């Protein structure tokens, strides 16, 4: 029963899978992979912030902004690092 409902939901998505994957970054990653990378970059940024590691924070902030641009979502600013 649960499998049938999952299969039903998969066939009723608003966009076919190939169209979603067609809207990937120019690096060849899927949208899902990009969101996963963004999530991990934010986690790394938060850890670096707790450790007061400005170098790592800057690296993660740069990655976050790059991925956000590829996903066409609002790009974060990091005024504490001078990145806006």
C-alpha positions as CSV (number, residue, x, y, z in Angstrom):
1,X,0.0,0.0,0.0
2,X,2.7,2.5,0.9
3,X,4.7,1.6,-2.2
4,X,1.6,2.4,-4.4
5,X,1.2,5.8,-2.8
6,X,4.9,6.6,-3.4
7,X,4.7,5.6,-7.0
8,X,1.5,7.6,-7.4
9,X,3.3,10.7,-6.0
10,X,6.2,10.2,-8.3
11,X,4.0,10.1,-11.4
12,X,2.0,13.2,-10.4
13,X,5.0,15.6,-10.0
14,X,4.5,19.0,-11.7
15,X,7.6,18.6,-13.9
16,X,9.0,15.5,-15.5
17,X,12.3,14.4,-14.0
18,X,14.2,15.1,-17.2
19,X,13.1,18.8,-17.1
20,X,14.1,19.2,-13.5
21,X,17.6,17.7,-14.3
22,X,17.8,20.0,-17.3
23,X,17.7,23.0,-15.1
24,X,21.0,22.2,-13.4
25,X,24.1,24.3,-13.0
26,X,26.6,24.6,-15.7
27,X,28.9,22.3,-13.7
28,X,26.8,19.2,-14.5
29,X,25.1,18.8,-11.1
30,X,21.5,18.1,-10.6
31,X,19.3,20.5,-8.6
32,X,19.1,18.0,-5.7
33,X,22.9,17.7,-5.6
34,X,23.3,21.5,-5.6
35,X,20.8,21.8,-2.7
36,X,22.7,19.1,-0.8
37,X,26.0,20.9,-1.4
38,X,24.5,24.1,-0.2
39,X,23.2,22.5,3.0
40,X,26.7,21.1,3.7
41,X,28.4,24.4,2.9
42,X,26.1,26.1,5.4
43,X,26.9,23.5,8.0
44,X,30.6,23.9,7.4
45,X,30.2,27.7,7.7
46,X,28.4,27.4,11.1
47,X,31.1,25.0,12.4
48,X,33.9,27.4,11.2
49,X,32.1,30.3,12.9
50,X,32.0,28.5,16.2
51,X,35.7,27.7,15.9
52,X,36.4,31.4,14.9
53,X,38.2,30.3,11.8
54,X,37.9,33.2,9.4
55,X,39.7,31.4,6.6
56,X,37.3,28.5,6.5
57,X,34.3,30.9,7.0
58,X,35.4,32.8,3.9
59,X,35.9,29.6,1.9
60,X,32.4,28.4,2.8
61,X,30.8,31.8,2.3
62,X,32.3,31.8,-1.3
63,X,30.9,28.3,-1.9
64,X,27.5,29.2,-0.5
65,X,27.3,32.3,-2.8
66,X,28.4,30.3,-5.9
67,X,25.8,27.6,-5.3
68,X,23.1,30.1,-4.6
69,X,23.8,31.8,-7.9
70,X,23.7,28.5,-9.7
71,X,20.3,27.7,-8.1
72,X,19.0,31.2,-9.0
73,X,18.1,31.9,-5.4
74,X,18.8,35.0,-3.2
75,X,22.5,35.3,-2.6
76,X,23.6,35.7,1.0
77,X,25.9,38.4,2.2
78,X,28.5,38.0,4.9
79,X,29.2,41.5,6.3
80,X,31.3,40.1,9.1
81,X,33.7,38.8,6.4
82,X,33.4,41.8,4.1
83,X,31.5,39.7,1.5
84,X,28.3,41.3,0.2
